[in-house]
Amino acid sequence: MGLGSRSQDIAQAQANLSKSQVTHRQAQEDLQPTQKLYAAQAVSQQALSKALSTHDSAQAQVDRDQQALNLLKAGSRPEDIAQAKSVLKQRQEALNLLKAGSRPEDIAQSRAQRIDRATKALVKVGLKDRLENRYS
């Protein structure tokens, strides 16, 4: 059972991070002159706000992509691995029981339960017939 992420998943996360870092650098490069132009009153507050928003959004994407990459590199959590191993063990044991077939004591118990249910049903029907005959 593998413990980590596939190399392709890690490569994809690294590519996503690289792309978001490029977008962030572009936003940073756009923000700096916009701030200077705003200080010189050459652009509006709206233009500055847009540049700041674009920069902040790009930074948030870098953070998300970095976290996604970190999670993939860290691999599966120990508790997830333990749970998966436990489920696997249970299923293997169930499969082994099926392969081995029914045990004689299980067959006998099942037969006894069926006989008991049938007897109870017959008793009920017999009592019902007696009551109907008595009050007819």
Residue pairs with C-beta under 8 A, 6 or more apart in sequence:
1 81
1 84
1 85
1 88
3 75
3 76
3 81
4 72
4 73
4 75
4 76
5 72
5 73
5 75
9 72
10 69
10 72
10 73
13 65
13 68
13 69
13 72
14 69
16 65
16 68
16 69
17 62
17 65
17 66
17 68
17 69
19 65
20 58
20 61
20 62
20 64
20 65
21 62
23 58
23 61
24 55
24 58
24 59
24 61
24 62
26 58
27 51
27 54
27 55
27 57
27 58
27 59
28 55
28 58
30 51
30 54
30 55
31 51
31 52
31 54
31 55
34 43
34 47
34 48
34 51
35 48
35 51
37 43
37 47
38 44
38 45
38 47
38 48
